[in-house]
Amino acid sequence: MEINILAFGIAKDIFGASTVSVELPAGSSTAHLKASLEDKYPKLKQLASYMVAVNNEYAEDCLTITERDEVAIIPPVSGG
Amino acid sequence: MQTQIEIHTEPLNIQSCIDWVMSPDSGGIDVFIGTVRNATKGKRVLKLEFEAYKKMAINEINKISEQVFKQWPVQKVLVHHRTGTLHVGEIPVIIAVSAAHRDAAFEACRYIIDTLKQTVPIWKKEFFEDGEIWVAAHP
C-alpha cells in the first residue's frame, strides 16, 4: 500500500517536500513506517525526537496504518 | 464552560481576547502574551516563522482546555496562536482565562502555555544574521 505523509517543520526540510509517499506492506504499523522513513531519510534519526500522527492524534508504535489514514510526521514542537 | 481557539496569520488582538473571556461571574482574568524576543543565547534574532498543523493543533489545544475545565473552576478559556512571519515585539500567542477567583485563573493559564509548548503541533524557525534553525529540533 502507498502511504502519503504530511511533513512539518524540520521534517519538511529533511524530506525536501511537504508531502512524501512510502510503499509499505498492508497491515504495517507506525513502527514500520518510521523504520522505512529512517532508512530513506537518515537525518530523521538525528532529531531530538519525532512522533507520527494518524488522523490528527499522536500514534503509538503498534498502531496499524491504512491507506485511508491521514499520516503526518511531527518533529519536536516549539509553539508559544 | 466556554473555549475559543484560533490559529491564523492575522495579527492577534489583545483587547478582543480580553473582551471574549470577560463575564459578570468572573472575579479576574489572567492573560499570557507571548512576544518575539530579540535574541536567543546572545545571538540577535531577526524574525521568527511559525508553522502549524492546524487541524491537529486545534485538537490538541481542545484537549488542554478540557483538562483545564476538569482541574480548575474557570469560566472561559481562550487560546489564539499566530502563524507566518513575526518580527521582534510581535505576538505569536495569547492565552486568556477567566475565573471567579484568581488562583484558578493563574494556575490554568500557566498550565495551558506550558502544555501547549510540549504537545501542540506548532513549530518556530529562528532567523539569525548568519543562518536559521528550527527551534528544539536537535538535541
Backbone of each chain as ProteinMPNN parsed JSONL, in Angstrom:
{"seq_chain_A": "MEINILAFGIAKDIFGASTVSVELPAGSSTAHLKASLEDKYPKLKQLASYMVAVNNEYAEDCLTITERDEVAIIPPVSGG", "coords_chain_A": {"N_chain_A": [[0.85, -1.201, 0.0], [0.314, 2.324, -0.551], [1.421, 4.976, 1.342], [0.633, 8.254, 2.049], [2.396, 10.989, 3.31], [2.33, 13.729, 5.482], [4.482, 16.481, 6.053], [6.039, 18.522, 8.495], [7.637, 21.519, 9.788], [11.023, 20.908, 10.572], [10.991, 18.408, 9.418], [9.957, 18.713, 6.921], [12.059, 19.994, 5.64], [13.947, 17.936, 5.749], [12.763, 15.934, 4.179], [12.572, 17.332, 1.884], [10.229, 18.189, 0.824], [6.707, 18.955, 1.279], [4.959, 16.886, 1.322], [5.368, 13.361, 1.209], [5.531, 10.055, -0.216], [5.376, 6.658, 0.861], [5.975, 3.199, 0.231], [4.45, 0.498, 1.705], [4.041, -2.777, 3.215], [0.718, -4.167, 3.389], [-1.068, -3.801, 6.45], [0.949, -2.759, 7.951], [2.635, -1.11, 10.701], [2.885, 1.916, 12.706], [5.513, 1.846, 13.665], [6.798, 0.37, 11.636], [6.532, 2.172, 9.555], [8.109, 4.299, 10.503], [10.628, 3.074, 10.52], [11.014, 2.588, 7.82], [11.009, 5.187, 6.781], [13.237, 6.262, 8.124], [15.221, 4.811, 7.0], [15.195, 5.737, 4.394], [15.51, 8.463, 4.792], [17.94, 9.286, 6.558], [18.555, 11.436, 8.229], [16.426, 11.9, 9.9], [16.895, 10.448, 12.175], [18.628, 11.973, 13.585], [17.206, 13.877, 14.881], [15.95, 15.399, 17.918], [13.742, 14.061, 18.788], [10.862, 12.461, 17.355], [7.432, 12.266, 16.319], [4.727, 10.231, 15.108], [1.722, 11.193, 13.647], [-1.581, 10.04, 13.377], [-4.505, 10.5, 11.701], [-4.82, 12.999, 12.986], [-4.079, 12.5, 15.628], [-1.621, 11.748, 18.112], [0.289, 8.857, 17.48], [0.707, 5.525, 18.701], [3.526, 3.224, 18.557], [2.604, 0.705, 17.805], [0.309, 0.968, 16.355], [-1.808, 0.131, 13.633], [-1.554, 1.108, 10.262], [-3.526, 2.438, 7.601], [-4.275, 2.942, 4.081], [-6.162, 4.906, 3.952], [-5.784, 6.582, 6.059], [-4.868, 9.775, 7.519], [-1.666, 10.707, 7.632], [1.031, 12.034, 9.474], [4.249, 13.505, 10.02], [5.654, 14.49, 13.004], [7.914, 16.586, 14.095], [10.011, 17.694, 16.937], [8.006, 19.893, 18.837], [7.526, 23.481, 18.964], [5.937, 25.648, 19.678], [4.213, 28.653, 20.86]], "CA_chain_A": [[0.0, 0.0, 0.0], [1.07, 3.569, -0.586], [1.006, 5.896, 2.403], [1.053, 9.644, 1.861], [2.797, 11.526, 4.618], [2.487, 15.185, 5.582], [5.675, 16.827, 6.826], [6.018, 19.881, 9.049], [8.872, 21.965, 10.432], [12.279, 20.414, 10.01], [10.734, 17.19, 8.632], [9.759, 19.187, 5.549], [13.413, 20.22, 5.102], [14.616, 16.637, 5.597], [12.159, 15.237, 3.032], [12.658, 18.18, 0.698], [8.865, 18.383, 0.304], [5.737, 18.957, 2.382], [4.358, 15.547, 1.373], [6.107, 12.279, 0.536], [4.795, 8.797, -0.06], [6.199, 5.45, 1.018], [5.297, 1.944, -0.068], [4.57, -0.406, 2.847], [3.132, -3.928, 3.133], [-0.56, -3.989, 4.09], [-1.005, -4.202, 7.861], [2.125, -2.182, 8.615], [2.362, -0.267, 11.863], [3.642, 3.164, 12.819], [6.935, 1.497, 13.81], [7.287, 0.011, 10.296], [6.615, 3.412, 8.787], [9.279, 5.044, 10.971], [11.836, 2.365, 10.076], [11.139, 2.804, 6.378], [11.388, 6.587, 6.564], [14.599, 6.478, 8.625], [16.067, 4.191, 6.001], [15.223, 6.61, 3.238], [15.922, 9.807, 5.237], [18.66, 9.02, 7.817], [18.62, 12.624, 9.096], [15.349, 11.818, 10.9], [17.436, 9.859, 13.409], [19.403, 12.991, 14.315], [16.303, 14.776, 15.607], [15.838, 15.155, 19.361], [12.683, 13.04, 18.833], [9.766, 12.823, 16.455], [6.259, 11.424, 16.51], [3.854, 10.074, 13.956], [0.313, 11.442, 13.959], [-2.509, 9.376, 12.468], [-5.824, 11.145, 11.821], [-4.741, 14.128, 13.93], [-3.77, 12.081, 17.0], [-0.326, 11.095, 18.256], [0.084, 7.413, 17.321], [1.639, 4.571, 19.328], [4.293, 2.461, 17.564], [1.926, -0.537, 17.402], [-0.922, 1.261, 15.604], [-1.815, -0.275, 12.225], [-1.876, 2.22, 9.365], [-4.149, 2.071, 6.324], [-4.131, 3.969, 3.032], [-7.161, 5.976, 4.144], [-5.417, 7.436, 7.199], [-4.049, 10.977, 7.323], [-0.448, 10.436, 8.401], [1.933, 13.192, 9.497], [5.455, 13.423, 10.85], [5.662, 15.617, 13.941], [9.198, 16.784, 14.787], [9.798, 18.361, 18.244], [7.191, 21.1, 18.668], [8.137, 24.68, 19.558], [4.979, 26.759, 19.604], [4.153, 29.557, 22.003]], "C_chain_A": [[0.878, 1.24, 0.0], [0.518, 4.51, 0.487], [1.533, 7.285, 2.083], [1.299, 10.273, 3.219], [2.952, 13.035, 4.534], [3.717, 15.471, 6.446], [5.591, 18.276, 7.276], [7.389, 20.208, 9.63], [10.087, 21.378, 9.755], [12.076, 19.148, 9.181], [10.548, 17.548, 7.16], [11.126, 19.425, 4.873], [14.119, 18.893, 4.83], [14.076, 15.888, 4.377], [12.331, 16.024, 1.737], [11.294, 18.443, 0.06], [7.886, 18.379, 1.481], [4.879, 17.692, 2.397], [5.285, 14.562, 0.657], [5.252, 11.024, 0.637], [5.781, 7.645, 0.074], [5.331, 4.229, 0.739], [5.542, 1.0, 1.114], [3.664, -1.61, 2.641], [1.834, -3.638, 3.883], [-0.414, -4.475, 5.524], [0.183, -3.627, 8.608], [1.712, -1.245, 9.752], [3.157, 1.04, 11.762], [5.145, 2.881, 12.913], [7.548, 1.123, 12.463], [7.492, 1.263, 9.457], [7.867, 4.196, 9.179], [10.568, 4.399, 10.459], [12.078, 2.631, 8.592], [11.589, 4.234, 6.071], [12.838, 6.854, 6.995], [15.639, 5.895, 7.671], [16.293, 5.139, 4.819], [15.793, 7.997, 3.581], [16.652, 9.691, 6.585], [18.716, 10.229, 8.765], [17.493, 12.655, 10.134], [15.885, 11.329, 12.241], [18.244, 10.861, 14.225], [18.516, 13.948, 15.102], [16.275, 14.41, 17.087], [14.796, 14.064, 19.606], [11.754, 13.369, 17.679], [8.633, 11.83, 16.64], [5.56, 11.259, 15.166], [2.435, 10.402, 14.434], [-0.538, 10.734, 12.917], [-3.902, 9.946, 12.737], [-5.854, 12.169, 12.953], [-4.565, 13.746, 15.393], [-2.37, 11.49, 17.019], [-0.528, 9.581, 18.258], [1.15, 6.613, 18.072], [2.335, 3.794, 18.209], [3.523, 1.262, 17.004], [0.674, -0.288, 16.553], [-0.788, 0.84, 14.141], [-2.279, 0.892, 11.355], [-2.551, 1.687, 8.11], [-3.992, 3.236, 5.338], [-5.079, 5.141, 3.236], [-6.773, 6.948, 5.251], [-4.674, 8.691, 6.758], [-2.837, 10.834, 8.248], [0.47, 11.653, 8.328], [3.129, 12.915, 10.384], [5.537, 14.697, 11.684], [7.037, 15.722, 14.603], [8.966, 17.537, 16.1], [9.07, 19.693, 18.065], [7.845, 22.277, 19.394], [7.22, 25.89, 19.446], [5.06, 27.647, 20.838], [5.075, 30.752, 21.847]], "O_chain_A": [[2.013, 1.226, 0.475], [-0.678, 4.799, 0.533], [2.732, 7.472, 1.871], [0.512, 10.109, 4.152], [3.615, 13.557, 3.638], [3.961, 14.79, 7.442], [5.132, 19.145, 6.535], [8.19, 19.321, 9.924], [10.18, 21.35, 8.528], [12.905, 18.84, 8.324], [10.93, 16.788, 6.269], [11.319, 19.102, 3.701], [14.801, 18.738, 3.816], [14.842, 15.279, 3.63], [12.249, 15.469, 0.641], [11.208, 18.865, -1.093], [8.2, 17.861, 2.553], [4.156, 17.444, 3.361], [5.9, 14.887, -0.358], [4.355, 10.941, 1.476], [6.863, 7.652, -0.513], [4.124, 4.229, 0.979], [6.686, 0.734, 1.48], [2.634, -1.502, 1.974], [1.847, -2.942, 4.898], [0.287, -5.454, 5.781], [0.408, -3.963, 9.771], [0.619, -0.679, 9.765], [3.978, 1.23, 10.864], [5.952, 3.59, 12.312], [8.68, 1.505, 12.169], [8.486, 1.398, 8.744], [8.595, 4.694, 8.321], [11.486, 5.092, 10.02], [13.209, 2.869, 8.169], [12.44, 4.458, 5.21], [13.572, 7.577, 6.321], [16.757, 6.394, 7.545], [17.409, 5.31, 4.327], [16.469, 8.62, 2.763], [16.065, 9.963, 7.632], [18.904, 10.061, 9.97], [17.597, 13.36, 11.138], [15.407, 11.732, 13.301], [18.516, 10.638, 15.405], [19.013, 14.743, 15.901], [16.54, 13.268, 17.464], [14.944, 13.246, 20.514], [11.852, 14.445, 17.088], [8.848, 10.695, 17.065], [5.768, 12.029, 14.229], [2.005, 9.943, 15.493], [-0.259, 10.813, 11.72], [-4.408, 9.881, 13.857], [-6.781, 12.202, 13.762], [-4.854, 14.537, 16.291], [-1.963, 10.815, 16.073], [-1.408, 9.072, 18.952], [2.328, 6.97, 18.079], [1.838, 3.704, 17.086], [3.756, 0.847, 15.868], [0.048, -1.239, 16.084], [0.209, 1.146, 13.488], [-3.259, 1.57, 11.665], [-2.197, 0.619, 7.611], [-3.629, 4.351, 5.714], [-4.826, 6.243, 2.748], [-7.366, 8.021, 5.371], [-3.949, 8.683, 5.764], [-2.964, 10.839, 9.473], [0.665, 12.232, 7.259], [3.036, 12.186, 11.372], [5.496, 15.813, 11.165], [7.3, 15.017, 15.577], [7.846, 17.976, 16.362], [9.467, 20.519, 17.243], [8.623, 22.084, 20.328], [7.662, 27.003, 19.16], [5.87, 27.419, 21.737], [5.134, 31.605, 22.733]]}, "seq_chain_B": "MQTQIEIHTEPLNIQSCIDWVMSPDSGGIDVFIGTVRNATKGKRVLKLEFEAYKKMAINEINKISEQVFKQWPVQKVLVHHRTGTLHVGEIPVIIAVSAAHRDAAFEACRYIIDTLKQTVPIWKKEFFEDGEIWVAAHP", "coords_chain_B": {"N_chain_B": [[-18.727, 26.975, 30.796], [-16.684, 27.606, 28.41], [-14.824, 27.705, 25.377], [-12.467, 29.288, 23.263], [-10.687, 28.894, 20.366], [-8.176, 29.822, 18.161], [-6.235, 29.781, 15.191], [-4.246, 31.542, 13.122], [-3.01, 33.741, 10.454], [-3.254, 36.442, 10.786], [-2.526, 39.506, 12.638], [-2.647, 39.261, 16.235], [-5.259, 40.24, 18.456], [-5.203, 41.842, 21.389], [-7.073, 43.155, 23.047], [-9.57, 42.225, 22.091], [-9.413, 39.58, 22.797], [-9.393, 39.698, 25.598], [-11.892, 40.875, 26.006], [-13.517, 38.778, 25.128], [-13.22, 36.735, 27.07], [-14.146, 37.95, 29.317], [-16.612, 38.08, 31.888], [-19.679, 38.47, 33.751], [-19.685, 36.778, 35.935], [-17.081, 36.5, 36.601], [-14.218, 36.947, 38.656], [-11.787, 37.678, 37.976], [-9.267, 37.945, 35.394], [-6.775, 36.14, 33.807], [-4.0, 36.718, 31.787], [-1.803, 35.557, 29.337], [0.725, 36.725, 27.303], [2.609, 35.97, 24.647], [5.715, 37.073, 23.311], [7.866, 38.058, 20.611], [11.234, 37.643, 21.103], [14.335, 39.516, 21.051], [16.717, 38.131, 20.933], [18.486, 34.979, 21.101], [20.216, 32.997, 23.266], [22.218, 34.979, 23.298], [22.497, 35.554, 20.62], [21.532, 37.649, 17.959], [18.188, 37.845, 17.007], [16.461, 37.974, 13.998], [13.934, 37.505, 12.877], [10.991, 35.429, 13.306], [9.559, 32.388, 12.125], [6.452, 30.883, 12.11], [4.823, 27.76, 11.979], [1.979, 25.691, 11.602], [0.306, 22.574, 12.166], [-2.628, 22.669, 11.449], [-5.288, 21.528, 11.937], [-4.761, 19.412, 13.713], [-3.446, 20.818, 15.702], [-5.473, 22.433, 16.738], [-7.127, 20.436, 17.738], [-5.409, 19.407, 19.773], [-5.121, 21.626, 21.427], [-7.733, 21.872, 22.241], [-7.906, 19.563, 23.825], [-6.245, 20.3, 25.92], [-7.703, 22.398, 26.971], [-10.036, 21.057, 27.789], [-8.965, 19.526, 29.844], [-8.217, 21.564, 31.584], [-10.733, 22.582, 32.384], [-11.587, 20.39, 33.835], [-9.819, 20.376, 35.912], [-9.641, 22.893, 37.178], [-11.728, 25.476, 38.616], [-12.681, 27.315, 36.338], [-13.967, 29.857, 34.088], [-13.976, 30.789, 31.338], [-11.934, 29.942, 28.544], [-9.413, 30.994, 26.424], [-7.445, 30.623, 23.535], [-5.299, 31.955, 21.297], [-3.301, 31.613, 18.474], [-0.662, 32.652, 16.397], [0.433, 32.287, 12.995], [3.013, 32.189, 10.434], [5.239, 34.87, 9.408], [6.918, 36.586, 11.98], [8.036, 39.526, 13.613], [10.461, 41.061, 15.897], [9.029, 41.781, 19.023], [6.462, 41.375, 18.171], [3.389, 39.415, 18.51], [3.08, 36.076, 19.08], [1.351, 34.408, 20.537], [-1.624, 34.372, 22.506], [-3.075, 33.792, 25.603], [-5.944, 33.536, 27.497], [-7.74, 33.462, 30.507], [-10.661, 33.271, 32.387], [-12.009, 33.431, 35.692], [-13.817, 32.807, 38.765], [-12.234, 33.215, 40.953], [-8.836, 34.261, 41.591], [-6.678, 32.4, 41.88], [-7.275, 30.026, 40.459], [-7.413, 31.004, 37.84], [-4.772, 31.967, 37.391], [-3.272, 29.563, 37.707], [-4.382, 27.849, 35.771], [-3.839, 29.226, 33.404], [-1.054, 29.187, 33.32], [-0.677, 26.422, 33.158], [-1.79, 25.956, 30.627], [-0.08, 27.343, 28.761], [2.375, 26.08, 29.32], [1.788, 23.39, 28.655], [0.952, 23.612, 26.023], [3.364, 24.259, 24.788], [4.582, 21.813, 24.912], [2.994, 19.868, 23.614], [1.451, 20.718, 21.399], [1.145, 20.735, 17.891], [2.928, 22.93, 16.598], [5.42, 24.887, 15.107], [8.497, 26.721, 15.362], [10.78, 28.711, 13.518], [13.905, 30.145, 13.883], [15.459, 33.052, 12.715], [18.664, 34.154, 12.18], [21.464, 36.513, 11.862], [23.37, 35.022, 10.566], [22.235, 32.648, 9.705], [19.694, 30.05, 10.099], [17.455, 28.289, 12.294], [15.361, 25.469, 13.152], [13.597, 25.58, 16.051], [14.364, 23.609, 18.895], [14.612, 21.259, 17.433], [16.916, 19.633, 17.268], [19.02, 17.662, 19.499]], "CA_chain_B": [[-17.557, 26.284, 30.234], [-16.57, 28.009, 27.006], [-13.454, 27.757, 24.88], [-12.293, 29.828, 21.92], [-9.343, 28.573, 19.868], [-7.958, 30.294, 16.786], [-4.871, 29.77, 14.661], [-4.301, 32.222, 11.823], [-1.835, 34.557, 10.109], [-3.504, 37.858, 11.087], [-2.047, 39.944, 13.962], [-3.581, 38.943, 17.318], [-5.828, 41.432, 19.071], [-5.223, 41.615, 22.836], [-8.325, 43.638, 23.651], [-10.723, 41.38, 21.774], [-9.253, 38.346, 23.593], [-9.837, 40.011, 26.968], [-13.347, 41.081, 25.959], [-14.222, 37.5, 24.956], [-13.247, 35.933, 28.317], [-14.813, 38.736, 30.369], [-18.006, 37.707, 32.158], [-20.113, 39.021, 35.042], [-19.377, 35.815, 37.009], [-15.637, 36.413, 36.821], [-13.57, 37.871, 39.595], [-10.482, 38.045, 37.437], [-8.824, 37.375, 34.123], [-5.329, 36.016, 33.702], [-3.639, 36.755, 30.37], [-0.401, 35.377, 28.965], [1.002, 37.203, 25.955], [3.96, 35.626, 24.191], [6.243, 38.087, 22.39], [9.102, 37.651, 19.935], [12.415, 38.219, 21.776], [15.322, 39.958, 20.048], [17.951, 37.33, 20.948], [18.489, 33.643, 21.692], [21.575, 32.684, 23.721], [23.133, 36.053, 22.92], [22.524, 35.816, 19.165], [20.439, 38.522, 17.548], [17.129, 37.215, 16.202], [15.89, 38.921, 13.029], [12.487, 37.224, 12.772], [10.588, 34.036, 13.524], [8.471, 31.898, 11.276], [5.654, 29.854, 12.779], [4.053, 26.883, 11.116], [1.107, 24.831, 12.409], [-0.532, 21.521, 11.586], [-3.73, 23.405, 12.066], [-6.379, 20.697, 12.455], [-4.301, 18.687, 14.896], [-3.118, 21.795, 16.749], [-6.734, 22.812, 17.384], [-7.468, 19.238, 18.544], [-4.568, 19.296, 20.971], [-5.451, 22.741, 22.338], [-9.017, 21.481, 22.831], [-7.643, 18.604, 24.91], [-5.691, 21.06, 27.055], [-8.811, 23.152, 27.553], [-10.899, 20.108, 28.522], [-8.253, 19.19, 31.08], [-8.296, 22.747, 32.453], [-12.062, 22.657, 32.995], [-11.681, 19.307, 34.824], [-8.887, 20.562, 37.022], [-9.8, 24.171, 37.88], [-13.032, 26.128, 38.429], [-12.529, 28.502, 35.485], [-15.185, 30.11, 33.32], [-13.728, 30.794, 29.902], [-10.545, 29.726, 28.132], [-9.151, 31.451, 25.05], [-6.08, 30.463, 23.028], [-5.093, 32.399, 19.916], [-1.898, 31.452, 18.065], [-0.444, 33.189, 15.064], [1.421, 31.603, 12.163], [3.634, 33.065, 9.451], [6.457, 35.585, 9.805], [6.746, 37.575, 13.049], [9.25, 40.272, 13.946], [10.693, 41.33, 17.322], [7.967, 42.55, 19.676], [5.127, 40.926, 17.756], [2.748, 38.482, 19.451], [2.681, 34.791, 18.498], [0.32, 33.665, 21.278], [-2.351, 34.985, 23.63], [-3.91, 32.866, 26.369], [-6.715, 34.291, 28.488], [-8.598, 32.594, 31.319], [-11.423, 33.977, 33.424], [-12.46, 32.567, 36.783], [-14.391, 33.549, 39.877], [-11.139, 33.555, 41.884], [-7.603, 34.404, 40.799], [-5.761, 31.249, 41.91], [-7.624, 29.112, 39.36], [-7.064, 31.65, 36.569], [-3.306, 31.95, 37.263], [-2.764, 28.195, 37.542], [-4.846, 27.307, 34.491], [-3.128, 29.935, 32.341], [0.299, 28.635, 33.33], [-0.781, 25.045, 32.659], [-2.071, 25.983, 29.188], [1.11, 27.696, 27.966], [3.393, 25.036, 29.499], [1.391, 22.182, 27.934], [0.966, 23.963, 24.597], [4.746, 24.189, 24.304], [5.025, 20.416, 24.871], [2.179, 18.902, 22.859], [0.678, 21.23, 20.258], [1.998, 20.727, 16.699], [3.272, 24.238, 16.032], [6.883, 24.947, 15.061], [9.065, 28.021, 15.009], [12.129, 28.776, 12.961], [14.553, 31.413, 14.218], [16.362, 33.57, 11.682], [19.76, 34.973, 12.7], [22.197, 37.165, 10.774], [24.217, 34.072, 9.833], [21.598, 31.353, 9.45], [18.354, 29.83, 10.637], [17.259, 26.951, 12.875], [14.075, 25.062, 13.724], [13.805, 25.531, 17.495], [14.179, 22.331, 19.601], [14.64, 20.091, 16.543], [18.061, 18.762, 17.532], [19.379, 17.608, 20.915]], "C_chain_B": [[-17.452, 26.598, 28.749], [-15.109, 28.129, 26.611], [-13.447, 28.433, 23.52], [-10.845, 29.598, 21.495], [-9.234, 29.086, 18.439], [-6.48, 30.198, 16.43], [-4.934, 30.423, 13.293], [-3.104, 33.151, 11.641], [-2.025, 36.048, 10.438], [-2.919, 38.239, 12.447], [-3.103, 39.676, 15.035], [-4.013, 40.238, 18.001], [-6.047, 41.197, 20.569], [-6.587, 41.992, 23.425], [-9.5, 42.716, 23.338], [-10.632, 40.04, 22.502], [-9.771, 38.564, 25.014], [-11.365, 40.174, 26.993], [-14.089, 39.747, 25.894], [-14.294, 36.707, 26.268], [-13.96, 36.646, 29.467], [-16.228, 38.221, 30.599], [-18.401, 38.238, 33.537], [-19.814, 38.091, 36.22], [-17.909, 35.852, 37.412], [-15.158, 37.435, 37.841], [-12.223, 38.3, 39.078], [-10.186, 37.34, 36.136], [-7.316, 37.3, 34.162], [-4.979, 35.922, 32.223], [-2.15, 36.495, 30.217], [-0.244, 35.836, 27.526], [2.438, 36.834, 25.627], [4.43, 36.696, 23.219], [7.561, 37.603, 21.795], [10.282, 38.415, 20.544], [13.5, 38.523, 20.743], [16.595, 39.114, 20.027], [17.695, 35.954, 21.538], [19.935, 33.29, 22.005], [22.58, 33.71, 23.19], [23.205, 36.359, 21.435], [21.301, 36.613, 18.754], [19.451, 37.778, 16.637], [16.523, 38.277, 15.287], [14.38, 38.762, 12.93], [12.244, 35.764, 13.109], [9.55, 33.676, 12.476], [7.763, 30.773, 11.998], [4.842, 29.083, 11.754], [3.203, 25.983, 12.011], [0.513, 23.72, 11.553], [-1.902, 21.824, 12.175], [-4.807, 22.524, 12.703], [-5.973, 19.993, 13.746], [-3.989, 19.646, 16.04], [-4.396, 22.208, 17.491], [-7.245, 21.664, 18.262], [-6.717, 19.204, 19.864], [-4.863, 20.437, 21.952], [-6.806, 22.461, 23.003], [-8.838, 20.514, 23.995], [-7.124, 19.334, 26.152], [-6.833, 21.794, 27.766], [-9.75, 22.241, 28.353], [-10.274, 19.748, 29.859], [-8.344, 20.348, 32.081], [-9.655, 22.804, 33.156], [-12.284, 21.54, 34.024], [-10.936, 19.677, 36.101], [-9.121, 21.836, 37.833], [-11.19, 24.764, 37.628], [-12.88, 27.438, 37.649], [-13.771, 28.658, 34.616], [-14.984, 30.089, 31.815], [-12.234, 30.644, 29.639], [-10.396, 30.167, 26.686], [-7.684, 31.212, 24.705], [-6.058, 30.92, 21.578], [-3.611, 32.25, 19.592], [-1.748, 31.937, 16.639], [0.556, 32.324, 14.308], [1.968, 32.606, 11.14], [4.854, 33.772, 10.033], [6.152, 36.633, 10.872], [8.082, 38.236, 13.358], [9.313, 40.555, 15.44], [9.565, 42.207, 17.875], [6.574, 42.131, 19.256], [4.675, 39.753, 18.639], [2.363, 37.178, 18.768], [1.523, 34.118, 19.232], [-0.32, 34.531, 22.362], [-3.195, 33.893, 24.276], [-4.65, 33.701, 27.403], [-7.687, 33.346, 29.186], [-9.356, 33.464, 32.318], [-11.923, 32.968, 34.448], [-13.042, 33.442, 37.884], [-13.28, 34.045, 40.811], [-9.788, 33.423, 41.187], [-6.71, 33.168, 40.779], [-6.006, 30.326, 40.721], [-7.186, 29.709, 38.022], [-5.55, 31.617, 36.345], [-2.803, 30.542, 36.941], [-3.153, 27.611, 36.183], [-4.067, 27.937, 33.333], [-1.702, 29.379, 32.193], [0.317, 27.22, 32.741], [-0.968, 25.049, 31.137], [-0.803, 26.309, 28.399], [2.188, 26.612, 28.102], [3.06, 23.795, 28.666], [1.397, 22.422, 26.427], [2.384, 23.799, 24.025], [5.251, 22.745, 24.185], [4.276, 19.564, 23.853], [1.557, 19.42, 21.561], [1.574, 21.351, 19.02], [2.087, 22.092, 16.003], [4.799, 24.331, 16.141], [7.344, 26.365, 14.787], [10.493, 27.885, 14.528], [12.689, 30.137, 13.321], [15.51, 31.793, 13.105], [17.375, 34.496, 12.333], [20.464, 35.652, 11.528], [22.952, 36.139, 9.92], [23.547, 32.712, 9.616], [20.241, 31.249, 10.1], [18.268, 28.437, 11.234], [15.804, 26.733, 13.294], [14.306, 24.845, 15.211], [13.481, 24.128, 18.031], [14.309, 21.09, 18.717], [15.755, 19.106, 16.902], [18.435, 18.772, 19.009], [20.49, 18.609, 21.248]], "O_chain_B": [[-18.068, 25.923, 27.924], [-14.27, 28.587, 27.387], [-14.33, 28.178, 22.702], [-9.907, 30.038, 22.16], [-10.098, 28.814, 17.606], [-5.601, 30.489, 17.242], [-5.605, 29.914, 12.395], [-2.292, 33.326, 12.55], [-1.072, 36.823, 10.377], [-2.821, 37.385, 13.328], [-4.299, 39.837, 14.792], [-3.245, 41.194, 18.108], [-6.948, 40.46, 20.97], [-7.172, 41.236, 24.201], [-10.331, 42.451, 24.206], [-11.658, 39.426, 22.794], [-10.49, 37.728, 25.562], [-12.036, 39.671, 27.893], [-15.142, 39.583, 26.51], [-15.312, 36.077, 26.551], [-14.331, 36.023, 30.462], [-16.962, 37.955, 29.648], [-17.539, 38.431, 34.395], [-19.701, 38.542, 37.359], [-17.532, 35.3, 38.446], [-15.604, 38.581, 37.891], [-11.578, 39.176, 39.654], [-10.758, 36.299, 35.814], [-6.648, 38.274, 34.508], [-5.585, 35.143, 31.487], [-1.33, 37.128, 30.882], [-0.977, 35.399, 26.639], [3.374, 37.328, 26.256], [3.652, 37.177, 22.396], [8.281, 36.824, 22.419], [10.334, 39.644, 20.512], [13.578, 37.876, 19.699], [17.47, 39.348, 19.192], [16.802, 35.778, 22.367], [20.784, 33.285, 21.113], [23.651, 33.352, 22.699], [23.882, 37.301, 21.022], [20.177, 36.298, 19.146], [19.837, 37.171, 15.638], [16.122, 39.347, 15.746], [13.639, 39.745, 12.902], [13.178, 34.966, 13.186], [8.781, 34.515, 12.006], [8.398, 29.819, 12.448], [4.267, 29.639, 10.818], [3.663, 25.557, 13.071], [0.251, 23.908, 10.365], [-2.283, 21.319, 13.232], [-5.194, 22.734, 13.853], [-6.715, 19.973, 14.728], [-4.235, 19.332, 17.204], [-4.401, 22.32, 18.717], [-7.728, 21.882, 19.373], [-7.302, 19.001, 20.927], [-4.854, 20.232, 23.165], [-7.003, 22.771, 24.178], [-9.518, 20.619, 25.016], [-7.512, 19.027, 27.279], [-6.915, 21.806, 28.994], [-10.2, 22.596, 29.442], [-10.96, 19.674, 30.879], [-8.526, 20.129, 33.279], [-9.73, 23.04, 34.362], [-13.061, 21.702, 34.965], [-11.356, 19.344, 37.209], [-8.84, 21.869, 39.031], [-11.763, 24.576, 36.555], [-12.943, 28.525, 38.222], [-14.534, 27.709, 34.43], [-15.743, 29.439, 31.095], [-11.393, 31.139, 30.39], [-11.172, 29.756, 25.824], [-6.792, 31.554, 25.481], [-6.726, 30.331, 20.728], [-2.76, 32.71, 20.353], [-2.591, 31.672, 15.783], [1.427, 31.7, 14.915], [1.455, 33.716, 11.001], [5.427, 33.327, 11.027], [5.254, 37.459, 10.707], [9.125, 37.583, 13.364], [8.346, 40.323, 16.166], [9.198, 43.224, 17.287], [5.597, 42.491, 19.913], [5.457, 39.184, 19.4], [1.43, 37.154, 17.966], [0.785, 33.34, 18.629], [0.35, 35.312, 23.037], [-3.926, 33.167, 23.602], [-4.032, 34.494, 28.113], [-8.363, 32.541, 28.547], [-8.762, 34.291, 33.009], [-12.218, 31.817, 34.126], [-12.8, 34.648, 37.936], [-13.366, 35.133, 41.381], [-9.614, 32.582, 40.305], [-6.05, 32.905, 39.774], [-5.064, 29.895, 40.056], [-6.65, 29.001, 37.17], [-5.088, 31.284, 35.253], [-2.009, 30.352, 36.02], [-2.343, 26.956, 35.527], [-3.683, 27.243, 32.391], [-1.224, 29.139, 31.084], [1.189, 26.866, 31.947], [-0.367, 24.233, 30.438], [-0.486, 25.599, 27.445], [2.841, 26.263, 27.119], [3.946, 23.213, 28.041], [1.794, 21.553, 25.652], [2.57, 23.272, 22.928], [6.211, 22.472, 23.464], [4.85, 18.634, 23.286], [1.174, 18.62, 20.707], [2.628, 21.984, 19.074], [1.433, 22.36, 14.995], [5.389, 23.908, 17.135], [6.681, 27.121, 14.076], [11.288, 27.09, 15.031], [12.044, 31.162, 13.1], [16.275, 30.962, 12.614], [17.011, 35.492, 12.958], [20.13, 35.42, 10.366], [23.154, 36.34, 8.723], [24.237, 31.724, 9.368], [19.699, 32.237, 10.594], [18.919, 27.509, 10.755], [15.112, 27.657, 13.723], [15.127, 24.011, 15.593], [12.462, 23.536, 17.673], [14.133, 19.974, 19.206], [15.559, 17.892, 16.847], [18.203, 19.763, 19.701], [20.917, 18.698, 22.399]]}, "name": "protein", "num_of_chains": 2, "seq": "MEINILAFGIAKDIFGASTVSVELPAGSSTAHLKASLEDKYPKLKQLASYMVAVNNEYAEDCLTITERDEVAIIPPVSGGMQTQIEIHTEPLNIQSCIDWVMSPDSGGIDVFIGTVRNATKGKRVLKLEFEAYKKMAINEINKISEQVFKQWPVQKVLVHHRTGTLHVGEIPVIIAVSAAHRDAAFEACRYIIDTLKQTVPIWKKEFFEDGEIWVAAHP"}
